[in-house]
Amino acid sequence: MKIVVQVVEKVYQEAHLDIPDGLTEAGIRQIITDRYNSGEITPDLNIFQVDFESISATIVQQPQEVA
């Protein structure tokens, strides 16, 4: 018997960044967005928390083997 299991989770990641002082809120958002979009922030992201949402399983019917 073969069963396909699907798990849905929310994964929260956290990164600690150094940014210049004196920026406005909009400036901080832009720096974070630019770093995220460029992929520069990706190596700094660590899994902080995982919340389990759901799990489901489906039995896959396999044809009988011919002897």
Secondary structure, 3 states (H helix, E strand, C coil): CEEEEEEEEEEEEECCCCCCCCCCHHHHHHHHHHHHHHCCCHHHCEEEEEEEEEEEEEEECCCCCCC
